[in-house]
């Protein structure tokens, strides 16, 4: 009798173990996940078209913990503003994925997967499209019905541009042609971005300087203020990306140099509005007297626009 009971108990344990294993298998069933990653439609101009961005960091978390498996958290290639992320994740589980798209091997950004943050550095030459980058994050639960997901990335930066009027270019060409530009800001820039929340931290403790670099000759800076029927073209002097909070108003200084690095002029502008995912264009008669400087916050990256004119 005791032997029968022992056999029955053993059989029950086997059945229970099989049942638990089956439930665990069902609970942790892996399903394929596909995400289509795109950059926003940025037009066909060469500057700030996002086309140099060619690498996407895909950083995956579950229950607040990084999934470090190389088939889950990984980098993928982006081409022409498009990338596809594929992996396998557990059915019924909720994940957060942070995306950071950048120019491969750039010298400006350091990505920390464990904290899902990006550190930004300044101090090198300006007018460099290798500074361009995009981010976003999403949360979703994996199910059998999960279709291919889509996410559009956005810039965490304000873009600051300077443009010179045709009249002032002619004036400079007759006296001392402008060859290089340097830009500095006395505040408003940050050095760390949280990819999951979009929050910035670690404000720059010294003025941010984009060192002297050749002016942009590949295209004109086109600016169309609100109410204007057409855009005005300016000589493109400078373009830089600044990691900002939602909106800041630092003072900015533009220094223009000739080919021999002799200073041609300095342009000081107070309370320049810089807004995340917007372009701020400082344009006009920057070197003639009296100077006329127009500041236009351009909705090319986002909407709506906000214009400010300084006589």
GIGI-V844173 format. One record per pair of residues at least 4 apart in sequence whose ideal C-beta (glycine too) atoms are under 6 Angstrom apart, sorted by sequence separation. I is the first residue (numbers start at 0). J is the second residue. D is the distance in Angstrom with one decimal. If there is no record, write none. Layout:
# GIGI-V844173
I;J;D / I;J;D
This chain:
# GIGI-V844173
44;48;5.6 / 69;73;5.8 / 101;105;5.9 / 141;145;5.6 / 163;167;5.1 / 172;176;5.0 / 184;188;6.0 / 203;207;5.3 / 223;227;5.1 / 243;247;5.2 / 256;260;5.3 / 257;261;5.1 / 298;302;4.4 / 60;65;5.7 / 61;66;5.9 / 66;71;4.7 / 67;72;5.8 / 77;82;4.0 / 111;116;5.0 / 163;168;5.2 / 171;176;5.9 / 193;198;4.8 / 66;72;5.7 / 171;177;5.1 / 256;262;5.8 / 257;263;5.6 / 273;279;5.6 / 284;290;5.7 / 298;304;4.0 / 41;48;5.0 / 59;66;4.6 / 75;82;5.4 / 101;108;5.7 / 110;117;5.4 / 192;199;5.5 / 223;230;3.9 / 284;291;4.6 / 41;49;5.1 / 255;263;4.5 / 283;291;4.8 / 296;304;5.8 / 75;84;5.7 / 108;117;5.3 / 109;118;4.5 / 191;200;4.7 / 221;230;4.2 / 222;231;5.7 / 255;264;5.3 / 283;292;4.9 / 296;305;4.5 / 189;199;3.9 / 191;201;4.2 / 283;293;4.7 / 38;49;4.6 / 99;110;5.7 / 108;119;5.8 / 190;201;4.5 / 221;232;5.6 / 254;265;5.2 / 282;293;5.3 / 295;306;5.2 / 59;71;4.9 / 59;72;4.9 / 107;120;5.6 / 137;150;5.4 / 189;202;5.3 / 190;203;5.8 / 219;232;4.1 / 220;233;4.5 / 253;266;4.2 / 268;281;5.9 / 281;294;5.5 / 294;307;4.7 / 58;72;5.3 / 71;86;5.1 / 135;150;5.5 / 188;203;4.4 / 220;235;4.3 / 252;267;5.4 / 280;295;4.6 / 293;308;5.3 / 57;73;5.9 / 70;86;5.8 / 135;152;4.8 / 251;268;4.9 / 279;296;5.3 / 280;297;5.7 / 292;309;5.1 / 56;74;5.3 / 97;115;4.6 / 99;117;5.8 / 134;152;6.0 / 36;55;5.9 / 133;152;3.6 / 188;207;4.4 / 250;269;5.1 / 266;285;4.9 / 277;296;5.5 / 278;297;3.9 / 54;74;5.8 / 55;75;5.1 / 215;235;3.8 / 251;271;4.6 / 133;154;5.7 / 134;155;5.6 / 185;206;5.2 / 278;299;5.3 / 55;77;5.1 / 214;236;5.0 / 248;270;4.4 / 264;286;4.7 / 278;300;5.9 / 77;100;5.7 / 107;130;5.3 / 183;206;5.3 / 184;207;4.7 / 277;300;5.4 / 53;77;5.3 / 105;129;4.5 / 248;272;5.5 / 272;296;5.6 / 276;300;4.6 / 277;301;5.5 / 52;77;5.9 / 183;208;4.5 / 276;301;4.3 / 247;273;5.2 / 55;82;5.0 / 57;84;5.0 / 102;129;4.6 / 182;209;4.6 / 246;274;4.6 / 181;210;5.9 / 181;211;4.3 / 209;239;4.7 / 243;273;5.2 / 245;275;5.6 / 49;80;5.6 / 61;92;5.9 / 101;132;4.3 / 179;211;4.7 / 243;275;5.5 / 61;94;5.3 / 100;133;4.5 / 179;213;5.7 / 180;214;5.4 / 59;94;5.8 / 60;95;4.6 / 99;134;5.1 / 59;96;5.2 / 98;135;5.3 / 155;192;5.3 / 58;97;4.4 / 97;136;4.5 / 96;137;5.8 / 38;80;3.8 / 55;98;5.9 / 56;99;4.4 / 95;138;4.8 / 37;81;5.7 / 55;100;4.5 / 199;244;5.5 / 211;256;5.9 / 36;82;4.3 / 54;101;5.8 / 65;112;5.9 / 93;140;4.6 / 35;83;5.8 / 52;100;5.0 / 65;113;5.6 / 54;103;4.2 / 92;141;5.8 / 233;282;4.8 / 34;84;4.4 / 52;102;5.8 / 53;103;5.4 / 51;102;5.0 / 90;141;5.3 / 33;85;5.1 / 100;152;5.5 / 88;141;4.8 / 188;241;5.1 / 189;242;4.8 / 32;86;5.5 / 56;110;5.3 / 58;112;5.2 / 98;152;5.9 / 182;237;5.3 / 31;87;5.6 / 32;88;5.0 / 180;236;4.6 / 187;243;5.9 / 58;115;5.4 / 125;182;5.7 / 180;237;4.2 / 182;239;5.7 / 29;87;4.4 / 136;194;5.8 / 162;220;3.8 / 222;280;4.8 / 136;195;4.9 / 29;89;5.8 / 30;90;5.1 / 134;194;5.4 / 160;220;5.7 / 187;247;3.5 / 222;282;5.4 / 27;89;5.3 / 28;90;4.6 / 187;249;3.7 / 186;249;4.4 / 185;249;5.4 / 184;249;4.5 / 185;250;4.8 / 168;234;4.8 / 184;251;5.4 / 183;252;4.8 / 163;233;5.8 / 119;190;5.2 / 162;233;2.8 / 163;234;4.2 / 182;253;5.6 / 224;295;5.1 / 118;191;5.5 / 163;236;5.6 / 181;254;4.4 / 222;295;5.3 / 116;191;5.7 / 117;192;4.7 / 161;236;4.2 / 180;255;5.7 / 161;237;4.3 / 51;128;5.0 / 116;193;5.5 / 179;256;4.3 / 160;238;5.1 / 177;255;4.9 / 52;131;5.9 / 115;194;4.6 / 178;257;5.5 / 225;304;5.6 / 115;195;4.9 / 159;239;5.3 / 178;258;4.2 / 225;306;5.4 / 158;240;5.7 / 175;257;4.8 / 224;306;5.0 / 125;209;3.1 / 156;240;4.0 / 157;241;5.1 / 156;241;5.8 / 121;207;4.6 / 124;210;4.7 / 126;212;4.2 / 156;242;5.8 / 157;243;4.8 / 177;263;5.7 / 187;273;5.9 / 125;212;4.6 / 155;242;5.9 / 124;212;4.2 / 175;263;5.1 / 126;215;6.0 / 161;253;5.4 / 38;133;5.8 / 99;194;5.7 / 97;194;3.7 / 97;195;5.2 / 130;240;4.6 / 30;141;5.6 / 39;151;6.0 / 125;237;5.9 / 126;238;5.7 / 33;147;4.4 / 34;148;4.7 / 35;149;4.7 / 36;150;5.7 / 37;151;5.3 / 38;152;5.7 / 125;239;4.9 / 157;273;3.8 / 157;274;5.6 / 167;284;5.0 / 170;287;5.8 / 164;283;5.6 / 167;286;5.0 / 158;278;4.6 / 159;279;5.3 / 160;280;4.8 / 161;281;5.1 / 162;282;3.8 / 164;284;5.1 / 167;287;5.3 / 154;276;5.1 / 163;285;5.6 / 119;242;4.9 / 153;276;5.6 / 45;217;5.4 / 45;218;5.5 / 46;238;5.8
